[in-house]
Amino acid sequence: MSAVSEKEPVGVADPAQAPEVQAPTPLAEPATTAPAPATDTPPNDDTTNKPAPQQQQEQPLTADSVPTDAKREADLQSAERDKETVEEFQYLLEKSQHLFSGLSDLPEIGSKYWQPHFQRTFEVYTKLWKFQNQHRLLLENPVHYGLKRWEVGEIASKIGQLYYRYYLRTSETNYLHEAFVFYDAIRERNYFRGELSMKNSALMIKKLRYYARFIVVCLQMNSTGMMLQLLEEVKSLVEVYATVFNPVDKMEWALVVKEMALFMQAVCGPVPVDDAGVTLPASYRLVPRRGRVEKEPKFRLQEALVVGNRPTQIKFSELTLDMYYVLQMLERESSVNPMGAAPSEGAVSAEPSATGISESVR
């Protein structure tokens, strides 16, 4: 389905509040003492009946009394710094988009061909994510750039997609959990809000695609509770999208919702229980390794080609039901807890490491 295909780049943390960047303090100017005003009083012999002239009080130092040239120079320096900051953000944003679009052209096998590109992409997104957090106040100012909240959400969504794509190529479930953390943070901070008030159908489509990707991640993590919540939310969004915007693709999104519901029903339906009717935990993945292995195996599975056994079956996006089960049987459970962290300003790892997300994004 083209609406949610992972091949189509779309444009990961508000994850806990990070401290806001304070505006730079203006350069202090040297204090100057205004000369006392001269008094030019005509001589008068009769001073007994005249009140004594009042002494003029010293006026406080104001911005108008600061030397004009020095103030103008300070303003020019501040404006130049702001301009350089905006240009650096634009450069990082354009470079990240270029590298991200190149992920679709990488070969499916042969890590020596695709891994360097992923590494460069992680590095650029690390810099971009830190930079937009450090300079958020300046970038949000319409005078300088006018960064919108949904644009920050789009960056976070790309980071989530980056982690998910890396997981698909490595079968390392830690990266799947990192993708979950970014997607969950986008939902909690409601980055894609305002699509109705702005009458912005393009923003609504970005939001729907984000939900579709988040549901796929939750499917891979067997997070049933979160899947059901997301399904109800995306149903409501699709109804609003069809009613308010009356788009030509409303039937496609209705079909996407139907596929979601059928796939979840197939996955969540057979639940194992014991003799007392208590639900038993079920996992299709291998257990994580505990400690070091005394004797390393001579052979190690590096790549696997999985082919579906039926031409037509239940599927959602590019994921068919048999592929869903087989993929998990070739993986190990993650050793990290995805619920305990939200993306921080330095969230993306350039290695990439599986613990690159730690605390919060504003």
C-alpha positions in Angstrom: 0.0 0.0 0.0 1.7 3.2 -1.1 0.2 5.2 1.8 2.3 3.5 4.4 5.2 1.9 2.4 8.5 2.0 4.1 10.1 2.8 0.8 8.5 6.2 0.7 10.4 8.6 2.9 8.2 10.8 4.9 8.8 13.7 6.8 12.1 11.3 16.5 11.6 13.2 21.5 7.7 16.5 23.3 9.9 13.6 25.0 10.7 15.1 29.1 11.2 18.9 28.8 14.8 19.9 28.1 15.9 23.4 29.3 15.1 26.2 27.0 17.9 28.1 25.5 18.1 31.7 26.8 18.5 34.6 24.5 22.1 36.0 24.5 22.6 38.8 27.0 23.3 42.1 25.3 26.9 43.4 25.6 27.2 45.8 28.5 28.2 49.3 27.6 30.5 51.5 29.8 28.5 53.7 32.1 28.8 57.5 31.5 28.0 60.2 33.9 26.0 63.1 32.3 27.5 66.5 33.0 25.6 68.7 35.4 23.4 71.2 33.6 24.7 74.8 33.7 22.6 77.4 35.5 22.3 80.8 33.9 20.4 82.8 36.5 20.3 86.6 36.1 21.7 88.6 39.1 19.1 89.6 41.7 20.0 91.6 44.7 16.7 90.7 46.4 17.3 87.1 47.3 15.5 87.0 50.6 12.0 86.5 49.1 13.1 84.2 46.3 12.9 80.5 46.8 16.2 78.6 46.5 16.6 77.0 43.1 15.9 73.3 43.3 18.9 71.1 42.5 18.3 68.9 39.5 18.4 65.1 40.3 20.6 62.8 38.3 18.8 60.9 35.6 19.2 57.1 35.5 21.2 55.7 32.7 19.0 54.6 29.8 19.5 52.8 26.5 19.2 56.2 24.8 22.3 57.4 26.7 24.4 54.5 25.5 26.8 55.5 22.6 24.9 54.9 19.4 27.9 53.4 17.5 28.6 50.8 20.2 25.0 49.7 20.4 24.7 49.4 16.7 27.9 47.3 16.6 26.5 45.0 19.3 23.2 44.6 17.4 25.1 43.8 14.1 27.1 41.1 15.9 24.0 39.6 17.4 22.2 39.6 14.1 25.2 37.9 12.4 25.3 35.2 15.0 21.6 34.5 14.6 22.0 34.4 10.8 24.8 31.8 11.1 22.7 29.7 13.4 19.8 29.6 11.0 22.1 28.8 8.1 23.7 25.9 10.0 20.3 24.5 10.8 19.2 24.7 7.2 22.4 23.0 6.1 21.9 20.1 8.6 18.3 19.7 7.7 19.0 19.6 3.9 21.9 17.1 4.4 19.8 14.9 6.6 17.0 14.8 4.1 19.4 13.9 1.3 21.0 11.1 3.2 17.6 9.8 4.3 16.3 9.6 0.8 19.3 7.7 -0.2 18.5 4.8 2.2 15.9 3.5 -0.3 18.6 3.0 -3.0 20.9 0.8 -0.8 21.3 -2.9 -1.6 19.3 -5.3 0.6 22.3 -7.5 1.4 26.0 -6.9 2.0 26.5 -4.8 5.2 29.8 -3.4 3.8 27.7 -1.6 1.2 24.8 -0.2 3.2 26.2 0.2 6.7 28.5 3.2 6.0 25.6 5.2 4.6 23.5 4.4 7.7 26.4 5.5 9.9 26.7 8.9 8.1 22.9 9.3 8.4 22.9 8.7 12.1 25.7 11.1 12.6 23.9 13.9 10.7 20.6 13.3 12.6 22.5 13.4 15.9 23.9 16.9 15.1 20.5 18.1 13.8 18.6 16.9 16.8 21.0 18.5 19.3 21.2 21.7 17.3 17.4 22.2 17.1 17.1 21.7 20.8 19.9 24.1 21.7 18.5 26.8 19.4 14.8 26.1 19.6 13.8 29.6 20.8 15.7 31.3 18.0 14.5 28.9 15.3 10.9 29.2 16.4 11.0 33.0 16.1 9.2 34.0 12.8 11.7 36.8 12.3 14.6 34.3 11.9 13.2 31.0 10.7 9.7 30.2 12.1 10.3 26.6 13.0 6.9 24.9 13.5 6.2 22.2 16.0 5.1 19.7 13.4 8.5 20.2 11.7 10.2 19.1 14.9 7.9 16.1 14.9 8.8 15.3 11.3 12.5 15.2 12.3 11.7 12.9 15.2 9.6 10.7 12.9 12.5 10.4 10.4 14.8 9.3 13.3 12.2 6.6 14.3 12.1 5.4 10.7 15.9 5.3 10.6 16.1 3.1 13.7 13.4 0.8 12.3 15.1 0.4 9.0 18.3 -0.4 10.7 16.5 -3.0 12.8 15.1 -4.6 9.6 18.6 -5.0 8.2 20.2 -6.3 11.4 17.3 -8.1 13.3 18.7 -6.4 16.5 15.5 -5.7 18.5 17.2 -3.0 20.6 16.9 -0.7 17.5 13.2 -1.6 17.3 12.8 -0.4 20.8 14.6 2.8 20.0 12.2 3.4 17.2 9.3 2.8 19.6 10.6 5.4 22.0 10.8 8.1 19.4 7.3 7.3 18.0 5.8 7.1 21.5 7.4 10.5 22.4 5.8 12.1 19.2 2.4 10.9 20.3 2.8 12.0 24.0 4.0 15.5 23.0 1.4 15.8 20.2 3.9 17.1 17.7 1.5 16.8 14.7 -1.3 18.8 16.3 -3.1 21.7 14.6 -3.9 20.1 11.3 -7.6 21.0 11.6 -7.1 24.6 12.7 -4.7 25.2 9.9 -6.9 23.4 7.4 -3.7 21.5 6.4 -4.4 18.2 4.6 -0.7 17.6 4.0 -0.1 17.7 7.8 -3.0 15.3 8.3 -1.4 12.8 5.9 1.9 13.1 7.7 0.1 12.3 10.9 -1.7 9.3 9.4 1.5 7.9 8.0 3.2 8.3 11.4 0.4 6.3 13.0 0.7 3.6 10.5 4.4 3.2 11.1 4.0 3.3 14.9 1.4 0.5 14.6 3.9 -1.6 12.6 6.5 -1.1 15.3 4.1 -2.1 18.0 3.1 -5.2 16.0 6.8 -6.2 15.9 7.1 -5.7 19.7 3.9 -7.6 20.4 2.6 -4.5 22.3 -1.1 -5.4 22.2 -2.4 -2.7 24.5 -0.7 0.1 22.6 -1.8 -1.3 19.2 -5.5 -1.2 20.3 -5.2 2.4 21.5 -3.5 3.5 18.2 -6.1 1.7 16.1 -8.9 3.6 17.8 -7.1 6.9 17.4 -6.3 6.3 13.7 -9.9 5.3 13.0 -11.0 8.6 14.4 -8.4 10.5 12.4 -9.4 8.8 9.1 -13.0 9.7 9.7 -12.1 13.4 10.3 -9.8 13.4 7.3 -12.5 12.1 5.0 -15.2 14.5 6.5 -13.2 17.7 6.7 -10.9 17.5 3.6 -12.9 15.1 1.4 -9.7 13.8 -0.2 -9.4 11.6 -3.3 -7.5 9.0 -1.2 -10.1 8.6 1.6 -11.0 5.1 0.4 -7.3 4.0 0.5 -7.0 5.1 4.1 -10.3 3.3 5.0 -8.7 0.2 3.5 -5.6 0.7 5.5 -7.6 0.8 8.7 -9.4 -2.4 7.7 -6.1 -4.1 7.1 -4.8 -2.9 10.5 -7.9 -4.4 12.3 -7.7 -7.7 10.5 -4.0 -8.1 11.1 -4.4 -7.3 14.8 -7.3 -9.8 15.1 -5.1 -12.5 13.5 -2.1 -11.8 15.8 -4.0 -11.2 19.0 -6.6 -13.9 18.6 -4.9 -17.1 19.6 -3.9 -16.4 23.2 -2.4 -19.4 25.2 -4.0 -20.0 28.6 -3.3 -22.5 31.4 -5.9 -24.9 33.0 -7.2 -22.1 35.2 -7.8 -19.8 32.2 -4.9 -17.5 33.1 -3.2 -15.9 30.0 0.3 -17.3 29.5 3.1 -15.0 28.3 4.1 -16.0 24.7 7.2 -15.0 22.8 8.3 -16.1 19.4 11.8 -14.7 19.7 14.8 -16.3 21.3 15.7 -15.3 24.8 18.5 -12.7 25.1 22.0 -13.9 25.8 23.1 -14.1 29.4 26.8 -13.5 30.0 29.5 -14.7 27.7 29.3 -17.9 25.8 32.1 -20.3 26.8 32.5 -21.8 23.4 31.6 -19.7 20.3 29.7 -21.7 17.6 31.7 -22.4 14.4 28.8 -21.2 12.3 26.7 -18.1 12.7 23.5 -17.1 10.8 24.3 -13.8 9.2 21.6 -13.3 6.5 18.3 -15.1 5.8 16.0 -14.8 2.8 12.4 -15.2 3.9 9.7 -15.9 1.2 6.0 -16.0 1.8 4.3 -19.4 1.4 1.0 -18.0 0.0 0.3 -15.5 -2.8 -2.6 -13.9 -0.9 -2.9 -13.7 2.9 -3.6 -11.2 5.7 -1.1 -8.4 5.6 -0.5 -4.9 6.7 1.8 -2.6 4.8 4.6 -4.8 3.6 4.2 -7.2 6.5 2.4 -10.5 5.8 1.2 -12.8 8.6 3.7 -15.6 7.9 6.6 -13.2 7.6 5.6 -11.6 10.9 6.1 -15.0 12.7 9.2 -16.2 10.8 11.1 -12.9 11.3 10.6 -13.0 15.1 11.8 -16.6 15.2 15.2 -15.5 13.8 15.6 -12.7 16.4 16.4 -12.4 20.1 14.4 -10.5 22.6 15.7 -7.1 23.4 17.7 -6.5 26.6 16.4 -2.9 27.1 13.1 -1.7 28.4 11.5 0.7 25.9 9.1 2.2 28.4 11.8 3.7 30.7 13.3 6.3 28.4 12.4 9.1 26.1 14.6 10.7 23.4 17.1 13.3 24.7 18.7 16.2 22.9 21.6 13.9 22.1 19.3 11.0 21.4 20.6 9.6 18.1 23.7 7.5 18.2 26.3 7.7 15.4 27.5 4.2 16.0 24.5 3.5 16.1 24.3 2.1 19.5 21.2 0.4 20.9 21.1 2.7 23.9 21.4 6.0 22.1 18.1 7.4 23.6 18.1 8.2 27.2 16.2 11.1 28.8 14.1 13.8 27.1 13.4 16.1 24.2 11.7 19.4 24.8 
